[in-house]
């Protein structure tokens, strides 16, 4: 039997956040309280390229807080790219934990395909 | 060969598809990834599910 599942990414894993930032050549994430314009948030702070304020991930809820002023203070594309990379890293980590091999491939439409071979 | 294929869109949404599993083990096999990635927004059985069923039936008929 086969099935297809669609999943909306939640950012909950610090190791995968760190790997995603490294792969995208962004600064390492920091943990603590950060300022977002007129608000303060506590969590894992990710500094995206050309973003005025960091994106703050609450890893207990998977929620992201940020203020990019509708794209004026940072482009949505940078955040999307981070989310994509995070999902790939998270899935790869989990697959390897289970002893499976994971092979990554870039697709022409900008998607990333991960093929996980399940043994046994 | 049993595989789980994940396509992560440029906006970070994942589409996970299982291939080559028997019965309901595909759900078991991919559960750890679904839990790791986030909230499931939809689930469907694929055309391959029906194709596999028909192929198995044909094989049984041929053996008889």
N, CA and C atoms of all chains as a GROMACS GRO file, in nm:
protein
  552
    1UNK      N    1   0.085  -0.120   0.000
    1UNK     CA    2   0.000   0.000   0.000
    1UNK      C    3   0.088   0.125   0.000
    2UNK      N    4   0.042   0.226  -0.067
    2UNK     CA    5   0.114   0.353  -0.068
    2UNK      C    6   0.020   0.464  -0.022
    3UNK      N    7   0.078   0.564   0.035
    3UNK     CA    8  -0.004   0.680   0.070
    3UNK      C    9   0.079   0.807   0.056
    4UNK      N   10   0.007   0.916   0.038
    4UNK     CA   11   0.072   1.046   0.021
    4UNK      C   12   0.024   1.137   0.134
    5UNK      N   13   0.118   1.200   0.200
    5UNK     CA   14   0.084   1.289   0.311
    5UNK      C   15   0.145   1.426   0.284
    6UNK      N   16   0.069   1.530   0.305
    6UNK     CA   17   0.122   1.665   0.293
    6UNK      C   18   0.138   1.723   0.434
    7UNK      N   19   0.255   1.780   0.458
    7UNK     CA   20   0.286   1.828   0.593
    7UNK      C   21   0.335   1.973   0.591
    8UNK      N   22   0.277   2.051   0.679
    8UNK     CA   23   0.322   2.190   0.697
    8UNK      C   24   0.433   2.188   0.802
    9UNK      N   25   0.548   2.244   0.765
    9UNK     CA   26   0.665   2.234   0.852
    9UNK      C   27   0.651   2.314   0.981
   10UNK      N   28   0.690   2.249   1.091
   10UNK     CA   29   0.700   2.318   1.220
   10UNK      C   30   0.846   2.312   1.263
   11UNK      N   31   0.900   2.425   1.304
   11UNK     CA   32   1.042   2.432   1.339
   11UNK      C   33   1.059   2.403   1.488
   12UNK      N   34   1.102   2.278   1.518
   12UNK     CA   35   1.110   2.234   1.658
   12UNK      C   36   1.246   2.176   1.696
   13UNK      N   37   1.333   2.155   1.601
   13UNK     CA   38   1.456   2.083   1.630
   13UNK      C   39   1.580   2.171   1.613
   14UNK      N   40   1.652   2.191   1.724
   14UNK     CA   41   1.766   2.283   1.724
   14UNK      C   42   1.880   2.231   1.634
   15UNK      N   43   1.902   2.101   1.636
   15UNK     CA   44   2.009   2.044   1.552
   15UNK      C   45   1.981   2.070   1.404
   16UNK      N   46   1.856   2.050   1.364
   16UNK     CA   47   1.819   2.072   1.224
   16UNK      C   48   1.826   2.221   1.189
   17UNK      N   49   1.792   2.307   1.285
   17UNK     CA   50   1.802   2.453   1.262
   17UNK      C   51   1.948   2.488   1.235
   18UNK      N   52   2.036   2.433   1.320
   18UNK     CA   53   2.179   2.461   1.307
   18UNK      C   54   2.233   2.412   1.173
   19UNK      N   55   2.193   2.292   1.134
   19UNK     CA   56   2.241   2.238   1.006
   19UNK      C   57   2.189   2.320   0.888
   20UNK      N   58   2.064   2.364   0.899
   20UNK     CA   59   2.005   2.443   0.791
   20UNK      C   60   2.078   2.577   0.776
   21UNK      N   61   2.110   2.641   0.890
   21UNK     CA   62   2.181   2.770   0.882
   21UNK      C   63   2.321   2.751   0.822
   22UNK      N   64   2.386   2.639   0.859
   22UNK     CA   65   2.520   2.613   0.803
   22UNK      C   66   2.514   2.592   0.653
   23UNK      N   67   2.415   2.511   0.610
   23UNK     CA   68   2.404   2.483   0.467
   23UNK      C   69   2.374   2.610   0.387
   24UNK      N   70   2.299   2.703   0.449
   24UNK     CA   71   2.263   2.827   0.380
   24UNK      C   72   2.366   2.938   0.405
   25UNK      N   73   2.475   2.902   0.472
   25UNK     CA   74   2.582   2.995   0.506
   25UNK      C   75   2.532   3.118   0.581
   26UNK      N   76   2.447   3.089   0.681
   26UNK     CA   77   2.394   3.194   0.769
   26UNK      C   78   2.467   3.181   0.904
   27UNK      N   79   2.462   3.286   0.986
   27UNK     CA   80   2.525   3.274   1.119
   27UNK      C   81   2.459   3.162   1.200
   28UNK      N   82   2.534   3.103   1.293
   28UNK     CA   83   2.475   3.000   1.380
   28UNK      C   84   2.359   3.060   1.458
   29UNK      N   85   2.255   2.981   1.486
   29UNK     CA   86   2.143   3.036   1.565
   29UNK      C   87   2.188   3.064   1.708
   30UNK      N   88   2.120   3.157   1.773
   30UNK     CA   89   2.152   3.186   1.913
   30UNK      C   90   2.025   3.162   1.995
   31UNK      N   91   2.042   3.136   2.126
   31UNK     CA   92   1.926   3.113   2.210
   31UNK      C   93   1.914   3.223   2.313
   32UNK      N   94   1.796   3.279   2.323
   32UNK     CA   95   1.777   3.384   2.423
   32UNK      C   96   1.663   3.476   2.384
   33UNK      N   97   1.665   3.596   2.442
   33UNK     CA   98   1.559   3.692   2.413
   33UNK      C   99   1.610   3.791   2.309
   34UNK      N  100   1.531   3.815   2.207
   34UNK     CA  101   1.572   3.911   2.103
   34UNK      C  102   1.460   4.012   2.077
   35UNK      N  103   1.502   4.124   2.018
   35UNK     CA  104   1.406   4.230   1.989
   35UNK      C  105   1.359   4.218   1.845
   36UNK      N  106   1.226   4.230   1.828
   36UNK     CA  107   1.166   4.237   1.693
   36UNK      C  108   1.090   4.369   1.686
   37UNK      N  109   1.149   4.470   1.633
   37UNK     CA  110   1.091   4.606   1.628
   37UNK      C  111   1.037   4.646   1.765
   38UNK      N  112   0.903   4.638   1.786
   38UNK     CA  113   0.852   4.682   1.917
   38UNK      C  114   0.810   4.567   2.008
   39UNK      N  115   0.869   4.453   1.987
   39UNK     CA  116   0.833   4.335   2.064
   39UNK      C  117   0.961   4.261   2.105
   40UNK      N  118   0.952   4.179   2.208
   40UNK     CA  119   1.066   4.095   2.246
   40UNK      C  120   1.020   3.950   2.251
   41UNK      N  121   1.101   3.862   2.199
   41UNK     CA  122   1.064   3.720   2.195
   41UNK      C  123   1.180   3.635   2.242
   42UNK      N  124   1.146   3.525   2.308
   42UNK     CA  125   1.249   3.434   2.356
   42UNK      C  126   1.242   3.305   2.273
   43UNK      N  127   1.358   3.256   2.234
   43UNK     CA  128   1.361   3.132   2.158
   43UNK      C  129   1.492   3.118   2.083
   44UNK      N  130   1.489   3.040   1.979
   44UNK     CA  131   1.607   3.015   1.898
   44UNK      C  132   1.606   3.117   1.783
   45UNK      N  133   1.700   3.209   1.784
   45UNK     CA  134   1.699   3.319   1.688
   45UNK      C  135   1.783   3.287   1.564
   46UNK      N  136   1.721   3.305   1.448
   46UNK     CA  137   1.787   3.276   1.321
   46UNK      C  138   1.800   3.407   1.244
   47UNK      N  139   1.922   3.439   1.208
   47UNK     CA  140   1.945   3.564   1.133
   47UNK      C  141   1.949   3.532   0.983
   48UNK      N  142   1.841   3.569   0.914
   48UNK     CA  143   1.836   3.545   0.769
   48UNK      C  144   1.910   3.655   0.694
   49UNK      N  145   1.946   3.624   0.571
   49UNK     CA  146   2.023   3.719   0.490
   49UNK      C  147   1.943   3.846   0.462
   50UNK      N  148   2.001   3.961   0.492
   50UNK     CA  149   1.940   4.093   0.470
   50UNK      C  150   1.810   4.117   0.547
   51UNK      N  151   1.790   4.043   0.655
   51UNK     CA  152   1.673   4.068   0.740
   51UNK      C  153   1.715   4.160   0.854
   52UNK      N  154   1.632   4.260   0.882
   52UNK     CA  155   1.666   4.355   0.987
   52UNK      C  156   1.661   4.290   1.126
   53UNK      N  157   1.556   4.209   1.150
   53UNK     CA  158   1.542   4.140   1.279
   53UNK      C  159   1.546   3.989   1.256
   54UNK      N  160   1.589   3.914   1.358
   54UNK     CA  161   1.593   3.768   1.339
   54UNK      C  162   1.453   3.705   1.339
   55UNK      N  163   1.447   3.580   1.295
   55UNK     CA  164   1.326   3.499   1.307
   55UNK      C  165   1.345   3.418   1.434
   56UNK      N  166   1.243   3.416   1.521
   56UNK     CA  167   1.256   3.346   1.648
   56UNK      C  168   1.167   3.222   1.649
   57UNK      N  169   1.232   3.108   1.667
   57UNK     CA  170   1.157   2.982   1.670
   57UNK      C  171   1.135   2.939   1.814
   58UNK      N  172   1.009   2.915   1.849
   58UNK     CA  173   0.978   2.856   1.978
   58UNK      C  174   0.975   2.706   1.955
   59UNK      N  175   1.083   2.637   1.994
   59UNK     CA  176   1.095   2.495   1.959
   59UNK      C  177   1.000   2.404   2.038
   60UNK      N  178   0.933   2.457   2.139
   60UNK     CA  179   0.836   2.373   2.210
   60UNK      C  180   0.701   2.371   2.136
   61UNK      N  181   0.672   2.477   2.062
   61UNK     CA  182   0.544   2.482   1.990
   61UNK      C  183   0.560   2.474   1.838
   62UNK      N  184   0.682   2.500   1.789
   62UNK     CA  185   0.705   2.500   1.644
   62UNK      C  186   0.667   2.634   1.581
   63UNK      N  187   0.630   2.729   1.663
   63UNK     CA  188   0.585   2.859   1.614
   63UNK      C  189   0.703   2.950   1.580
   64UNK      N  190   0.688   3.028   1.473
   64UNK     CA  191   0.791   3.124   1.434
   64UNK      C  192   0.739   3.265   1.456
   65UNK      N  193   0.823   3.350   1.516
   65UNK     CA  194   0.788   3.492   1.531
   65UNK      C  195   0.887   3.575   1.453
   66UNK      N  196   0.837   3.673   1.379
   66UNK     CA  197   0.927   3.761   1.305
   66UNK      C  198   0.852   3.888   1.266
   67UNK      N  199   0.925   3.991   1.234
   67UNK     CA  200   0.863   4.113   1.184
   67UNK      C  201   0.945   4.160   1.065
   68UNK      N  202   0.898   4.129   0.947
   68UNK     CA  203   0.972   4.172   0.827
   68UNK      C  204   0.896   4.284   0.754
   69UNK      N  205   0.799   4.344   0.823
   69UNK     CA  206   0.726   4.460   0.774
   69UNK      C  207   0.681   4.437   0.629
   70UNK      N  208   0.605   4.330   0.612
   70UNK     CA  209   0.552   4.290   0.481
   70UNK      C  210   0.659   4.283   0.371
   71UNK      N  211   0.776   4.239   0.409
   71UNK     CA  212   0.881   4.220   0.309
   71UNK      C  213   0.978   4.337   0.298
   72UNK      N  214   0.948   4.451   0.364
   72UNK     CA  215   1.038   4.568   0.357
   72UNK      C  216   1.165   4.547   0.438
   73UNK      N  217   1.153   4.466   0.545
   73UNK     CA  218   1.269   4.444   0.633
   73UNK      C  219   1.328   4.304   0.616
   74UNK      N  220   1.295   4.240   0.507
   74UNK     CA  221   1.347   4.105   0.484
   74UNK      C  222   1.254   4.030   0.390
   75UNK      N  223   1.312   3.962   0.292
   75UNK     CA  224   1.227   3.899   0.191
   75UNK      C  225   1.174   3.762   0.235
   76UNK      N  226   1.049   3.740   0.201
   76UNK     CA  227   0.981   3.613   0.233
   76UNK      C  228   1.059   3.495   0.176
   77UNK      N  229   1.122   3.519   0.059
   77UNK     CA  230   1.195   3.412  -0.009
   77UNK      C  231   1.306   3.354   0.079
   78UNK      N  232   1.371   3.440   0.155
   78UNK     CA  233   1.478   3.394   0.245
   78UNK      C  234   1.421   3.302   0.354
   79UNK      N  235   1.303   3.340   0.405
   79UNK     CA  236   1.239   3.258   0.508
   79UNK      C  237   1.194   3.124   0.449
   80UNK      N  238   1.136   3.129   0.329
   80UNK     CA  239   1.091   3.006   0.262
   80UNK      C  240   1.208   2.911   0.240
   81UNK      N  241   1.320   2.969   0.199
   81UNK     CA  242   1.438   2.888   0.172
   81UNK      C  243   1.489   2.821   0.301
   82UNK      N  244   1.482   2.896   0.410
   82UNK     CA  245   1.522   2.839   0.538
   82UNK      C  246   1.429   2.724   0.576
   83UNK      N  247   1.297   2.745   0.560
   83UNK     CA  248   1.200   2.641   0.596
   83UNK      C  249   1.221   2.514   0.513
   84UNK      N  250   1.250   2.534   0.386
   84UNK     CA  251   1.274   2.420   0.297
   84UNK      C  252   1.398   2.342   0.345
   85UNK      N  253   1.505   2.418   0.371
   85UNK     CA  254   1.630   2.354   0.413
   85UNK      C  255   1.613   2.283   0.548
   86UNK      N  256   1.538   2.349   0.638
   86UNK     CA  257   1.513   2.291   0.769
   86UNK      C  258   1.443   2.156   0.754
   87UNK      N  259   1.337   2.152   0.670
   87UNK     CA  260   1.260   2.029   0.652
   87UNK      C  261   1.349   1.917   0.597
   88UNK      N  262   1.435   1.950   0.502
   88UNK     CA  263   1.525   1.850   0.443
   88UNK      C  264   1.622   1.798   0.550
   89UNK      N  265   1.681   1.888   0.627
   89UNK     CA  266   1.776   1.848   0.731
   89UNK      C  267   1.708   1.763   0.838
   90UNK      N  268   1.589   1.805   0.879
   90UNK     CA  269   1.514   1.733   0.984
   90UNK      C  270   1.481   1.591   0.939
   91UNK      N  271   1.432   1.579   0.816
   91UNK     CA  272   1.396   1.446   0.764
   91UNK      C  273   1.520   1.359   0.749
   92UNK      N  274   1.631   1.417   0.707
   92UNK     CA  275   1.755   1.341   0.690
   92UNK      C  276   1.805   1.290   0.825
   93UNK      N  277   1.803   1.376   0.926
   93UNK     CA  278   1.847   1.337   1.061
   93UNK      C  279   1.762   1.220   1.111
   94UNK      N  280   1.630   1.233   1.097
   94UNK     CA  281   1.540   1.128   1.147
   94UNK      C  282   1.558   0.997   1.072
   95UNK      N  283   1.577   1.006   0.941
   95UNK     CA  284   1.596   0.884   0.860
   95UNK      C  285   1.723   0.812   0.904
   96UNK      N  286   1.830   0.887   0.926
   96UNK     CA  287   1.957   0.826   0.966
   96UNK      C  288   1.949   0.764   1.105
   97UNK      N  289   1.873   0.829   1.193
   97UNK     CA  290   1.852   0.774   1.329
   97UNK      C  291   1.790   0.635   1.321
   98UNK      N  292   1.704   0.616   1.221
   98UNK     CA  293   1.636   0.487   1.204
   98UNK      C  294   1.722   0.388   1.126
   99UNK      N  295   1.842   0.431   1.085
   99UNK     CA  296   1.932   0.344   1.012
   99UNK      C  297   1.905   0.338   0.862
  100UNK      N  298   1.826   0.433   0.812
  100UNK     CA  299   1.795   0.437   0.668
  100UNK      C  300   1.894   0.528   0.596
  101UNK      N  301   1.905   0.508   0.464
  101UNK     CA  302   1.989   0.600   0.387
  101UNK      C  303   1.899   0.704   0.321
  102UNK      N  304   1.950   0.826   0.310
  102UNK     CA  305   1.871   0.935   0.250
  102UNK      C  306   1.955   1.001   0.142
  103UNK      N  307   1.898   1.011   0.022
  103UNK     CA  308   1.968   1.074  -0.090
  103UNK      C  309   1.888   1.195  -0.137
  104UNK      N  310   1.959   1.306  -0.150
  104UNK     CA  311   1.894   1.432  -0.183
  104UNK      C  312   1.916   1.470  -0.329
  105UNK      N  313   1.815   1.533  -0.387
  105UNK     CA  314   1.825   1.572  -0.528
  105UNK      C  315   1.747   1.704  -0.547
  106UNK      N  316   1.806   1.799  -0.622
  106UNK     CA  317   1.736   1.924  -0.649
  106UNK      C  318   1.649   1.908  -0.774
  107UNK      N  319   1.527   1.956  -0.770
  107UNK     CA  320   1.437   1.946  -0.884
  107UNK      C  321   1.431   2.080  -0.958
  108UNK      N  322   1.397   2.077  -1.090
  108UNK     CA  323   1.398   2.201  -1.169
  108UNK      C  324   1.306   2.311  -1.115
  109UNK      N  325   1.197   2.274  -1.047
  109UNK     CA  326   1.104   2.378  -0.997
  109UNK      C  327   1.149   2.439  -0.864
  110UNK      N  328   1.269   2.400  -0.817
  110UNK     CA  329   1.319   2.457  -0.692
  110UNK      C  330   1.290   2.370  -0.572
  111UNK      N  331   1.214   2.262  -0.593
  111UNK     CA  332   1.187   2.170  -0.483
  111UNK      C  333   1.311   2.084  -0.456
  112UNK      N  334   1.315   2.023  -0.339
  112UNK     CA  335   1.423   1.928  -0.308
  112UNK      C  336   1.358   1.793  -0.281
  113UNK      N  337   1.409   1.691  -0.351
  113UNK     CA  338   1.356   1.556  -0.332
  113UNK      C  339   1.452   1.476  -0.245
  114UNK      N  340   1.395   1.409  -0.148
  114UNK     CA  341   1.475   1.325  -0.059
  114UNK      C  342   1.422   1.183  -0.072
  115UNK      N  343   1.507   1.090  -0.114
  115UNK     CA  344   1.463   0.951  -0.125
  115UNK      C  345   1.524   0.872  -0.010
  116UNK      N  346   1.437   0.817   0.073
  116UNK     CA  347   1.481   0.741   0.190
  116UNK      C  348   1.458   0.592   0.162
  117UNK      N  349   1.567   0.518   0.167
  117UNK     CA  350   1.556   0.374   0.141
  117UNK      C  351   1.540   0.302   0.274
  118UNK      N  352   1.429   0.230   0.285
  118UNK     CA  353   1.398   0.163   0.411
  118UNK      C  354   1.442   0.018   0.401
  119UNK      N  355   1.534  -0.020   0.487
  119UNK     CA  356   1.585  -0.157   0.484
  119UNK      C  357   1.495  -0.253   0.557
  120UNK      N  358   1.515  -0.382   0.536
  120UNK     CA  359   1.445  -0.487   0.609
  120UNK      C  360   1.314  -0.526   0.555
  121UNK      N  361   1.169  -0.281  -0.355
  121UNK     CA  362   1.243  -0.190  -0.267
  121UNK      C  363   1.144  -0.095  -0.198
  122UNK      N  364   1.164  -0.079  -0.068
  122UNK     CA  365   1.076   0.010   0.008
  122UNK      C  366   1.141   0.148   0.018
  123UNK      N  367   1.069   0.247  -0.028
  123UNK     CA  368   1.123   0.383  -0.018
  123UNK      C  369   1.017   0.481   0.034
  124UNK      N  370   1.068   0.584   0.097
  124UNK     CA  371   0.982   0.697   0.135
  124UNK      C  372   1.040   0.816   0.060
  125UNK      N  373   0.957   0.879  -0.020
  125UNK     CA  374   1.006   0.993  -0.099
  125UNK      C  375   0.944   1.120  -0.042
  126UNK      N  376   1.029   1.217  -0.015
  126UNK     CA  377   0.978   1.344   0.038
  126UNK      C  378   1.014   1.453  -0.061
  127UNK      N  379   0.914   1.529  -0.105
  127UNK     CA  380   0.944   1.645  -0.190
  127UNK      C  381   0.913   1.770  -0.108
  128UNK      N  382   1.018   1.848  -0.081
  128UNK     CA  383   1.000   1.971  -0.003
  128UNK      C  384   0.993   2.088  -0.101
  129UNK      N  385   0.879   2.156  -0.101
  129UNK     CA  386   0.857   2.266  -0.196
  129UNK      C  387   0.946   2.385  -0.162
  130UNK      N  388   0.961   2.481  -0.255
  130UNK     CA  389   1.043   2.600  -0.225
  130UNK      C  390   0.988   2.683  -0.108
  131UNK      N  391   0.863   2.657  -0.065
  131UNK     CA  392   0.810   2.730   0.050
  131UNK      C  393   0.816   2.648   0.179
  132UNK      N  394   0.874   2.528   0.169
  132UNK     CA  395   0.896   2.449   0.289
  132UNK      C  396   0.788   2.347   0.322
  133UNK      N  397   0.690   2.332   0.235
  133UNK     CA  398   0.587   2.231   0.260
  133UNK      C  399   0.635   2.096   0.208
  134UNK      N  400   0.612   1.991   0.285
  134UNK     CA  401   0.661   1.858   0.245
  134UNK      C  402   0.548   1.770   0.195
  135UNK      N  403   0.579   1.695   0.089
  135UNK     CA  404   0.485   1.596   0.037
  135UNK      C  405   0.556   1.462   0.049
  136UNK      N  406   0.500   1.377   0.129
  136UNK     CA  407   0.567   1.250   0.159
  136UNK      C  408   0.491   1.136   0.093
  137UNK      N  409   0.561   1.049   0.024
  137UNK     CA  410   0.496   0.938  -0.044
  137UNK      C  411   0.572   0.808  -0.015
  138UNK      N  412   0.498   0.705   0.019
  138UNK     CA  413   0.562   0.575   0.046
  138UNK      C  414   0.546   0.485  -0.076
  139UNK      N  415   0.646   0.400  -0.099
  139UNK     CA  416   0.640   0.308  -0.212
  139UNK      C  417   0.692   0.171  -0.173
  140UNK      N  418   0.622   0.069  -0.222
  140UNK     CA  419   0.670  -0.069  -0.208
  140UNK      C  420   0.640  -0.137  -0.075
  141UNK      N  421   0.552  -0.079   0.004
  141UNK     CA  422   0.521  -0.140   0.133
  141UNK      C  423   0.401  -0.234   0.122
  142UNK      N  424   0.393  -0.329   0.214
  142UNK     CA  425   0.282  -0.423   0.219
  142UNK      C  426   0.178  -0.373   0.319
  143UNK      N  427   0.051  -0.382   0.279
  143UNK     CA  428  -0.058  -0.348   0.371
  143UNK      C  429  -0.041  -0.212   0.436
  144UNK      N  430  -0.069  -0.209   0.564
  144UNK     CA  431  -0.068  -0.079   0.632
  144UNK      C  432   0.071  -0.042   0.685
  145UNK      N  433   0.174  -0.123   0.655
  145UNK     CA  434   0.307  -0.092   0.710
  145UNK      C  435   0.364   0.040   0.656
  146UNK      N  436   0.311   0.089   0.544
  146UNK     CA  437   0.360   0.217   0.491
  146UNK      C  438   0.331   0.332   0.589
  147UNK      N  439   0.215   0.320   0.656
  147UNK     CA  440   0.180   0.426   0.751
  147UNK      C  441   0.274   0.419   0.871
  148UNK      N  442   0.300   0.297   0.915
  148UNK     CA  443   0.392   0.277   1.028
  148UNK      C  444   0.531   0.330   0.993
  149UNK      N  445   0.576   0.296   0.872
  149UNK     CA  446   0.712   0.329   0.831
  149UNK      C  447   0.737   0.478   0.821
  150UNK      N  448   0.636   0.553   0.784
  150UNK     CA  449   0.659   0.696   0.762
  150UNK      C  450   0.615   0.782   0.880
  151UNK      N  451   0.556   0.717   0.982
  151UNK     CA  452   0.503   0.795   1.094
  151UNK      C  453   0.609   0.882   1.163
  152UNK      N  454   0.731   0.826   1.178
  152UNK     CA  455   0.836   0.902   1.248
  152UNK      C  456   0.872   1.030   1.173
  153UNK      N  457   0.863   1.025   1.039
  153UNK     CA  458   0.896   1.144   0.961
  153UNK      C  459   0.783   1.247   0.968
  154UNK      N  460   0.661   1.197   0.962
  154UNK     CA  461   0.546   1.288   0.972
  154UNK      C  462   0.549   1.362   1.105
  155UNK      N  463   0.578   1.287   1.212
  155UNK     CA  464   0.583   1.348   1.345
  155UNK      C  465   0.697   1.448   1.355
  156UNK      N  466   0.809   1.418   1.289
  156UNK     CA  467   0.926   1.506   1.298
  156UNK      C  468   0.906   1.636   1.221
  157UNK      N  469   0.833   1.630   1.111
  157UNK     CA  470   0.825   1.747   1.024
  157UNK      C  471   0.721   1.850   1.066
  158UNK      N  472   0.606   1.804   1.116
  158UNK     CA  473   0.508   1.904   1.157
  158UNK      C  474   0.366   1.856   1.148
  159UNK      N  475   0.278   1.944   1.105
  159UNK     CA  476   0.135   1.915   1.100
  159UNK      C  477   0.094   1.856   0.966
  160UNK      N  478   0.025   1.743   0.972
  160UNK     CA  479  -0.026   1.682   0.849
  160UNK      C  480  -0.147   1.761   0.801
  161UNK      N  481  -0.146   1.802   0.673
  161UNK     CA  482  -0.260   1.877   0.622
  161UNK      C  483  -0.351   1.791   0.533
  162UNK      N  484  -0.297   1.683   0.477
  162UNK     CA  485  -0.382   1.591   0.401
  162UNK      C  486  -0.317   1.455   0.388
  163UNK      N  487  -0.399   1.354   0.363
  163UNK     CA  488  -0.348   1.219   0.339
  163UNK      C  489  -0.436   1.151   0.235
  164UNK      N  490  -0.374   1.091   0.135
  164UNK     CA  491  -0.452   1.017   0.033
  164UNK      C  492  -0.381   0.887  -0.001
  165UNK      N  493  -0.459   0.790  -0.043
  165UNK     CA  494  -0.401   0.666  -0.095
  165UNK      C  495  -0.368   0.691  -0.241
  166UNK      N  496  -0.257   0.639  -0.288
  166UNK     CA  497  -0.217   0.670  -0.426
  166UNK      C  498  -0.274   0.568  -0.525
  167UNK      N  499  -0.262   0.602  -0.654
  167UNK     CA  500  -0.306   0.514  -0.762
  167UNK      C  501  -0.227   0.382  -0.754
  168UNK      N  502  -0.102   0.392  -0.708
  168UNK     CA  503  -0.018   0.272  -0.696
  168UNK      C  504  -0.082   0.169  -0.602
  169UNK      N  505  -0.152   0.217  -0.504
  169UNK     CA  506  -0.221   0.130  -0.410
  169UNK      C  507  -0.316   0.038  -0.486
  170UNK      N  508  -0.397   0.096  -0.576
  170UNK     CA  509  -0.494   0.018  -0.652
  170UNK      C  510  -0.421  -0.070  -0.754
  171UNK      N  511  -0.317  -0.017  -0.817
  171UNK     CA  512  -0.240  -0.093  -0.916
  171UNK      C  513  -0.179  -0.217  -0.851
  172UNK      N  514  -0.125  -0.200  -0.730
  172UNK     CA  515  -0.064  -0.312  -0.658
  172UNK      C  516  -0.167  -0.419  -0.631
  173UNK      N  517  -0.285  -0.378  -0.588
  173UNK     CA  518  -0.392  -0.472  -0.559
  173UNK      C  519  -0.426  -0.555  -0.682
  174UNK      N  520  -0.439  -0.488  -0.800
  174UNK     CA  521  -0.477  -0.556  -0.924
  174UNK      C  522  -0.366  -0.654  -0.966
  175UNK      N  523  -0.240  -0.609  -0.957
  175UNK     CA  524  -0.127  -0.694  -0.995
  175UNK      C  525  -0.126  -0.820  -0.909
  176UNK      N  526  -0.148  -0.802  -0.780
  176UNK     CA  527  -0.147  -0.918  -0.690
  176UNK      C  528  -0.258  -1.015  -0.725
  177UNK      N  529  -0.374  -0.960  -0.761
  177UNK     CA  530  -0.489  -1.044  -0.800
  177UNK      C  531  -0.456  -1.123  -0.925
  178UNK      N  532  -0.395  -1.056  -1.024
  178UNK     CA  533  -0.358  -1.121  -1.150
  178UNK      C  534  -0.262  -1.235  -1.125
  179UNK      N  535  -0.164  -1.210  -1.038
  179UNK     CA  536  -0.065  -1.313  -1.008
  179UNK      C  537  -0.131  -1.436  -0.946
  180UNK      N  538  -0.227  -1.411  -0.860
  180UNK     CA  539  -0.298  -1.521  -0.794
  180UNK      C  540  -0.376  -1.602  -0.899
  181UNK      N  541  -0.442  -1.529  -0.989
  181UNK     CA  542  -0.520  -1.596  -1.094
  181UNK      C  543  -0.431  -1.680  -1.185
  182UNK      N  544  -0.314  -1.625  -1.217
  182UNK     CA  545  -0.223  -1.697  -1.306
  182UNK      C  546  -0.172  -1.827  -1.243
  183UNK      N  547  -0.152  -1.823  -1.113
  183UNK     CA  548  -0.101  -1.941  -1.042
  183UNK      C  549  -0.205  -2.053  -1.039
  184UNK      N  550  -0.332  -2.014  -1.035
  184UNK     CA  551  -0.439  -2.115  -1.020
  184UNK      C  552  -0.460  -2.198  -1.145
   0.00000   0.00000   0.00000
